[in-house]
Amino acid sequence: MEALFDHGLGAGAAITLFVCLFIALAFEFVNGFHDTANAVATVIYTNTLKPKPAVILSGVCNFLGVFLGGIAVAMGIIKLLPVELLVAGGTHVGLAMVLALLVSAIVWNLGTWYFGLPASSSHTLIGAILGVGIANSLRPGHSFGQGVNWEKAGEIGLSLVVSPLFGFGMAALLLLGAKRYTPMRSLLAAPPKDVPPPPGVRALLVATCSGVSFAHGSNDGQKGVGLMMLILIGVLPSGFALDFRAGSERMQRATRATVAIERVIDQHGDAASAPERASLHMQLRAAREHLGPHARVRDIPAGERFQVRQAVLLADKSLDMIMKSGGLALTSAEPDALKGLRKDLRNLTDYAPDWVLVAIALALGVGTMFGWRRIVETVGEKIGKSHLTYAQGAAAEIVAASTIAVASATGLPVSTTHVLSSGIAGTMVANGSGLQRSTVRNIALAWLLTLPVTITVSAALFTVFRRLLG
């Protein structure tokens, strides 16, 4: 954390930095109380836990999920952004980008929370990112949509569509299985008022609540990690463009990767990919020249660190374009080898300091303990026409926790809100309880409006912030 204070920032830049960091933490705080209801509604409405201990448990598990869940989702979110914005010189472009993302996401999250709608923070943030990318592509010298990673957007969009359908279907199947095979018929009945479930059932529901909360932290919390890193790199590139923890072994791996990648593209590149290969060679050599004379990242001169980051990101993008265009005639084993080399190359740029993880984890965990009641009432009372049973709560949360955990491991952001809400809806249908059409309609409307609203708002804000900060 000392990198925040040892670069002689002027008063104006320091104020801007801390305001931006505060807004990033505010986003995670809002995310905490907006999405926490998805984890605690089932344990509250089955009398497994009282609201206060349920929310505290969820907050602690969210904290642990952020800190222990890795940064694959954070990097996946960042890869949606145009590379030119990620490597642009000067701080005003990066700050305009991040402020537009955060403000538009917070506004939409607060609006849907106020009306008690279980809308998706993941959906919200992705729409905001696309809005920034589209707004950037409308500037002179660009073509519409240029620079947005549409393939990555498609992957994430597919995960956001498929995951709630999967949650609906799997939770329904789990409940049908329980109805057929469980000897404990009390699991299938509405819980008696203010009577906790049997000890075994209670332990299961506490475990599933904890699992959903941990998975939420490992997925949603990582989005805040990525945004904080964008702020830090934009304002203090000499301190955060590269991972200061990298020593000689990681430096050597990155340097060797630049040589190995050049060897592969020279051996297998076709004539059509020659311009892209020339650009890739230039970026790889630039990275190697900066890295070669130094044993550690700390030894690289401050003015060169962001140049290394630029070279690495641009080289990775060029290699990705060549591979996707079919410009390399690779053997069956070589794509995996190149994937490993790209990972070695980006091991200096894809990182987050521990203090960033702790800050985001605290914001998400503390946010979990506030403002949860509105969404809890919608999830627990207004999706189905009957009271939530023990079996329904367990089925929905088992599916939600496992789905989000798999998505986090693969670096795909999914919606905790949509997966769990659709899981509860699936159990209501499987139980023959029926759905409250007005609630389902409102949730679906929020789902449909999230992308166009956040794209429009973030695009407008990006344009305004660019002019104000420029």
C-alpha positions in Angstrom: 0.0 0.0 0.0 3.0 2.3 0.3 2.8 2.8 -3.5 -0.1 5.1 -2.8 2.0 7.6 -0.9 5.5 7.5 -2.4 5.0 9.1 -5.8 4.6 12.7 -4.8 1.1 13.2 -6.1 -0.1 16.8 -6.2 -3.0 17.7 -4.1 -5.5 17.7 -7.0 -4.4 14.3 -8.2 -4.4 12.8 -4.7 -8.0 14.1 -4.1 -9.1 12.7 -7.4 -7.5 9.3 -6.6 -9.1 8.9 -3.2 -12.5 10.1 -4.5 -12.4 7.5 -7.3 -11.3 4.8 -4.8 -14.1 5.8 -2.5 -16.7 5.5 -5.3 -15.3 2.0 -6.2 -15.7 0.9 -2.6 -19.2 2.5 -2.6 -20.1 0.3 -5.6 -19.1 -2.8 -3.7 -21.0 -1.6 -0.6 -24.2 -1.2 -2.6 -23.5 -4.5 -4.3 -23.3 -6.1 -0.8 -26.7 -5.0 0.4 -28.3 -5.3 -3.0 -27.3 -8.9 -3.6 -27.0 -10.3 -0.1 -30.7 -10.9 0.1 -30.3 -13.7 -2.4 -28.3 -15.7 0.1 -30.1 -14.9 3.3 -33.8 -15.0 2.2 -34.0 -18.7 2.3 -32.6 -19.1 5.8 -34.7 -16.3 7.1 -38.0 -17.5 5.6 -37.4 -21.1 6.8 -36.7 -19.9 10.3 -33.2 -21.4 10.1 -31.6 -18.1 11.3 -32.8 -14.8 12.6 -32.2 -11.9 10.2 -29.3 -10.4 12.2 -27.1 -13.5 12.5 -28.0 -14.5 8.9 -26.8 -11.2 7.5 -23.6 -11.3 9.6 -22.8 -14.8 8.5 -23.4 -13.8 4.8 -21.2 -10.7 5.3 -18.3 -12.8 6.7 -18.6 -15.4 3.9 -18.7 -12.6 1.2 -15.5 -11.2 2.8 -13.8 -14.6 2.6 -15.0 -15.1 -1.0 -13.4 -11.9 -2.2 -10.1 -12.6 -0.5 -9.8 -16.3 -1.3 -11.6 -16.5 -4.7 -8.8 -15.5 -7.0 -8.9 -12.7 -9.6 -10.0 -14.6 -12.8 -13.4 -12.8 -12.9 -11.7 -9.4 -12.3 -9.5 -10.0 -15.4 -12.4 -11.2 -17.4 -14.3 -8.0 -16.7 -11.3 -5.9 -17.6 -10.9 -7.8 -20.9 -14.3 -6.4 -22.1 -12.8 -2.9 -22.3 -11.0 -1.6 -25.4 -7.3 -2.3 -25.1 -6.6 1.3 -26.3 -8.3 2.6 -23.2 -6.3 0.3 -21.0 -3.0 1.4 -22.5 -3.9 5.1 -23.1 -1.4 7.6 -21.8 -2.5 10.2 -19.2 -4.9 9.7 -16.4 -8.0 11.5 -17.7 -9.1 8.8 -20.1 -8.8 6.0 -17.6 -10.5 8.1 -14.8 -13.4 9.1 -17.1 -13.8 5.4 -18.0 -13.9 4.1 -14.5 -16.1 7.0 -13.1 -18.6 6.4 -15.9 -18.7 2.7 -15.1 -19.1 3.1 -11.4 -21.6 6.0 -11.3 -24.0 4.4 -13.8 -23.8 1.0 -12.0 -24.4 2.5 -8.6 -27.4 4.6 -9.9 -29.1 1.5 -11.4 -28.4 -0.7 -8.4 -29.8 1.9 -6.0 -32.9 2.4 -8.2 -33.7 -1.4 -8.4 -33.0 -1.8 -4.7 -35.4 1.0 -3.9 -38.2 -0.8 -5.7 -37.2 -4.1 -4.2 -36.3 -5.7 -7.5 -33.6 -8.4 -7.5 -31.6 -7.0 -10.5 -28.1 -8.1 -11.3 -25.0 -6.2 -10.4 -23.1 -8.3 -12.9 -25.5 -7.4 -15.7 -25.4 -3.7 -14.6 -21.6 -3.5 -14.7 -21.3 -5.3 -18.0 -23.8 -2.9 -19.6 -21.8 0.0 -18.2 -18.5 -1.3 -19.6 -20.1 -1.8 -23.1 -21.4 1.8 -22.9 -17.9 3.1 -22.3 -16.5 1.1 -25.2 -19.3 2.1 -27.6 -18.9 5.8 -26.6 -15.1 5.6 -27.2 -15.7 4.1 -30.6 -17.9 7.1 -31.6 -14.9 9.5 -31.2 -13.3 10.8 -34.5 -11.0 8.3 -36.1 -12.9 5.3 -34.8 -15.6 3.1 -36.3 -18.7 2.2 -34.3 -18.1 -0.7 -32.0 -14.4 -0.7 -32.6 -12.3 -1.8 -29.7 -15.0 -3.5 -27.7 -14.2 -7.2 -27.1 -17.4 -8.5 -28.6 -16.3 -12.1 -28.4 -15.7 -11.8 -24.7 -19.0 -9.8 -24.4 -20.8 -12.7 -26.1 -19.3 -15.3 -23.8 -20.3 -13.2 -20.7 -23.7 -12.5 -22.2 -24.3 -16.2 -22.9 -23.4 -17.0 -19.3 -25.8 -14.4 -18.0 -28.6 -15.9 -20.1 -27.9 -19.6 -19.6 -27.1 -19.5 -15.8 -30.7 -18.5 -14.7 -32.2 -21.0 -17.0 -29.8 -23.6 -15.6 -30.7 -22.5 -12.0 -34.5 -22.8 -12.8 -34.2 -26.2 -14.3 -31.7 -27.8 -11.8 -33.5 -26.4 -8.7 -36.8 -27.8 -10.0 -35.2 -31.2 -10.6 -33.6 -31.2 -7.2 -36.9 -30.5 -5.6 -38.7 -33.2 -7.6 -36.0 -35.6 -6.5 -36.5 -34.6 -2.9 -40.3 -35.0 -3.2 -39.8 -38.5 -4.5 -37.1 -39.9 -2.4 -36.9 -38.1 0.9 -38.4 -39.9 3.9 -38.7 -36.6 5.8 -42.0 -35.3 4.5 -41.6 -32.2 6.8 -39.0 -30.9 4.4 -41.7 -30.4 1.8 -44.2 -28.5 4.0 -44.2 -24.8 4.9 -42.2 -24.2 8.1 -44.3 -23.7 11.3 -44.2 -20.0 12.3 -41.1 -19.2 14.4 -40.1 -22.9 14.7 -36.6 -23.7 13.5 -36.1 -26.8 11.3 -34.6 -30.1 12.6 -30.8 -29.9 13.3 -29.7 -31.7 10.2 -31.9 -29.5 7.9 -30.8 -26.4 9.7 -27.1 -27.3 9.2 -27.8 -27.9 5.5 -29.5 -24.5 5.0 -26.8 -22.7 7.0 -24.2 -24.4 4.8 -26.0 -23.5 1.5 -26.4 -19.9 2.7 -22.7 -19.7 3.5 -21.9 -21.3 0.1 -23.9 -18.8 -1.9 -22.4 -15.9 0.1 -18.8 -17.2 -0.4 -19.5 -17.7 -4.1 -21.0 -14.3 -4.4 -17.9 -12.7 -2.9 -15.6 -14.7 -5.2 -17.6 -13.6 -8.3 -19.1 -10.2 -7.7 -16.4 -9.0 -5.4 -13.8 -9.5 -8.1 -15.5 -6.9 -10.3 -14.7 -4.3 -7.7 -11.1 -5.5 -7.5 -10.8 -5.0 -11.3 -12.2 -1.5 -11.1 -9.9 -0.5 -8.3 -6.9 -1.7 -10.2 -8.0 0.4 -13.2 -8.1 3.5 -11.0 -4.7 2.8 -9.5 -3.1 2.1 -12.8 -4.6 5.2 -14.4 -3.5 7.6 -11.6 -0.3 5.9 -10.5 1.0 3.9 -13.4 4.6 3.8 -12.0 3.3 2.2 -8.8 0.6 -0.2 -10.1 1.1 -0.9 -13.9 3.2 -4.0 -12.9 3.2 -6.3 -9.9 5.9 -5.1 -7.5 5.9 -8.6 -5.9 7.4 -10.1 -9.0 11.0 -11.2 -8.5 13.6 -12.7 -10.8 11.8 -16.0 -11.4 8.6 -14.3 -12.7 10.6 -11.8 -14.7 12.6 -14.5 -16.4 9.4 -16.5 -17.2 7.9 -13.4 -18.9 11.1 -12.7 -20.8 11.4 -16.3 -22.0 7.7 -16.2 -23.0 8.4 -13.3 -25.4 11.2 -15.3 -27.1 9.1 -18.5 -27.3 6.0 -16.7 -28.7 8.2 -15.1 -31.5 9.6 -18.6 -32.3 6.1 -20.1 -32.7 4.7 -17.3 -34.9 7.8 -17.3 -37.1 7.5 -21.1 -37.6 3.8 -21.2 -38.2 2.6 -17.8 -39.5 1.1 -17.4 -42.9 1.5 -14.5 -45.4 -1.9 -13.1 -44.6 -1.0 -12.5 -41.0 2.3 -10.8 -41.8 1.2 -7.3 -40.7 -0.1 -8.5 -37.4 3.0 -10.6 -36.8 5.2 -7.6 -37.4 3.2 -5.6 -34.8 3.5 -8.6 -32.4 7.2 -8.8 -32.9 7.6 -5.1 -32.2 5.6 -5.3 -28.9 7.4 -8.5 -27.7 10.8 -6.9 -28.3 9.8 -3.7 -26.6 8.7 -5.7 -23.5 11.9 -7.8 -23.6 14.1 -4.7 -23.8 12.5 -3.2 -20.7 12.5 -6.5 -18.8 15.9 -7.9 -19.7 18.3 -5.7 -17.8 16.4 -6.0 -14.5 16.0 -8.7 -11.9 12.8 -7.4 -10.3 9.9 -5.2 -11.3 11.0 -2.8 -8.6 14.3 -2.3 -10.5 12.6 -1.2 -13.7 12.7 2.7 -13.9 9.4 4.2 -12.9 9.0 5.9 -16.3 9.3 2.5 -18.1 6.8 0.4 -16.1 3.7 1.6 -17.9 5.5 1.1 -21.2 6.0 -2.6 -20.2 2.3 -2.9 -19.5 1.4 -1.3 -22.8 3.7 -3.7 -24.7 2.4 -6.8 -22.9 -1.3 -5.9 -23.4 -0.8 -5.0 -27.0 1.2 -8.1 -27.7 -1.4 -10.3 -26.1 -4.1 -8.6 -28.2 -2.1 -9.1 -31.4 -1.4 -12.7 -30.7 -5.1 -13.3 -29.9 -6.2 -11.7 -33.2 -3.7 -13.9 -35.2 -4.9 -17.1 -33.5 -8.6 -16.3 -34.0 -8.0 -15.4 -37.7 -6.4 -18.8 -38.3 -3.1 -17.1 -39.2 -1.1 -19.8 -37.4 -1.0 -23.4 -38.6 -0.5 -24.9 -35.1 -0.2 -28.5 -34.2 -2.8 -30.0 -31.8 -0.5 -29.4 -28.7 0.6 -25.9 -29.5 -2.6 -23.9 -28.7 -2.2 -25.1 -25.1 1.5 -24.2 -25.1 0.7 -20.7 -26.4 -2.0 -20.3 -23.7 0.7 -21.0 -21.1 3.1 -18.6 -22.6 0.5 -15.9 -22.7 -0.2 -16.5 -19.0 3.6 -16.2 -18.3 3.7 -13.0 -20.2 0.7 -11.5 -18.3 1.8 -12.7 -14.9 3.3 -9.2 -14.4 0.2 -7.3 -15.3 -2.7 -9.5 -14.1 -2.6 -9.1 -10.4 -4.1 -7.3 -7.4 -2.3 -6.3 -4.2 -3.6 -7.9 -1.0 -4.7 -4.5 0.5 -7.0 -4.0 -2.6 -8.6 -7.4 -1.9 -9.1 -6.6 1.8 -10.6 -3.2 1.0 -13.1 -4.6 -1.5 -13.9 -7.6 0.8 -14.6 -5.2 3.7 -16.8 -3.0 1.6 -18.8 -5.9 0.3 -19.0 -7.6 3.7 -20.1 -4.5 5.5 -22.5 -3.6 2.8 -24.1 -7.0 3.2 -25.2 -6.0 6.7 -27.2 -3.0 5.5 -30.3 -2.4 3.4 -31.0 -6.1 2.7 -34.7 -6.2 3.8 -36.3 -4.9 0.6 -34.9 -7.6 -1.6 -35.3 -10.3 1.0 -39.1 -9.7 1.1 -39.3 -10.0 -2.7 -37.2 -13.2 -2.9 -38.9 -14.8 0.2 -42.5 -13.7 -0.2 -43.3 -12.4 -3.7 -41.8 -14.9 -6.3 -44.1 -17.9 -5.4 -47.7 -18.0 -4.2 -46.8 -20.2 -1.2 -44.4 -20.0 1.7 -40.8 -21.3 1.0 -40.2 -24.8 2.3 -37.0 -26.2 3.6 -36.5 -28.3 0.5 -37.1 -25.4 -1.8 -34.6 -23.2 0.0 -31.9 -25.9 0.0 -32.4 -26.8 -3.6 -32.2 -23.2 -4.8 -29.1 -22.4 -2.8 -27.2 -25.6 -3.7 -27.7 -24.9 -7.4 -26.8 -21.2 -7.0 -23.6 -21.9 -5.0 -22.4 -24.5 -7.3 -23.2 -22.6 -10.5 -21.5 -19.4 -9.2 -18.4 -21.3 -8.0 -17.9 -22.9 -11.4 -18.3 -19.6 -13.2 -15.8 -18.0 -10.8 -13.3 -20.7 -11.5 -13.6 -20.2 -15.3 -13.5 -16.4 -15.0 -17.0 -15.7 -16.1 -19.2 -13.3 -14.2 -22.7 -14.6 -13.5 -25.6 -13.1 -11.6 -26.2 -14.3 -8.1 -29.5 -12.6 -8.2 -30.8 -14.2 -11.3 -29.4 -17.7 -10.5 -31.0 -17.8 -7.1 -34.2 -16.1 -8.0 -34.8 -18.3 -10.9 -33.9 -21.3 -8.7 -36.6 -20.4 -6.3 -39.0 -19.9 -9.2 -38.1 -23.3 -10.5 -38.9 -24.9 -7.1 -42.2 -23.1 -6.9 -43.2 -24.5 -10.3 -42.0 -28.0 -9.5 -43.9 -27.9 -6.2 -47.1 -26.8 -8.0 -47.2 -23.6 -6.0 -47.4 -21.2 -8.9 -45.6 -17.9 -9.4 -46.7 -14.3 -8.7 -46.9 -12.9 -12.2 -46.5 -9.3 -11.2 -43.2 -10.0 -9.4 -41.9 -12.2 -12.2 -42.9 -9.6 -14.7 -41.0 -6.8 -12.8 -37.9 -8.9 -12.4 -38.0 -9.8 -16.1 -38.5 -6.1 -17.0 -35.5 -5.1 -14.8 -33.5 -7.8 -16.6 -34.4 -6.5 -20.0 -33.9 -2.8 -19.2 -30.5 -3.2 -17.4 -28.3 -3.4 -20.5 -29.9 -0.6 -22.6 -30.2 1.7 -19.5 -26.6 1.2 -18.3 -25.1 1.3 -21.8 -26.8 4.6 -22.4 -26.0 6.2 -19.0 -22.4 5.1 -18.9 -21.8 6.2 -22.6 -23.2 9.7 -21.7 -21.2 9.9 -18.5 -18.0 8.8 -20.2 -18.4 11.6 -22.8 -19.1 14.2 -20.0 -16.2 13.0 -17.8 -13.7 13.0 -20.7 -14.4 16.6 -21.3 -14.4 17.6 -17.7 -11.1 15.8 -16.9 -9.4 16.5 -20.2 
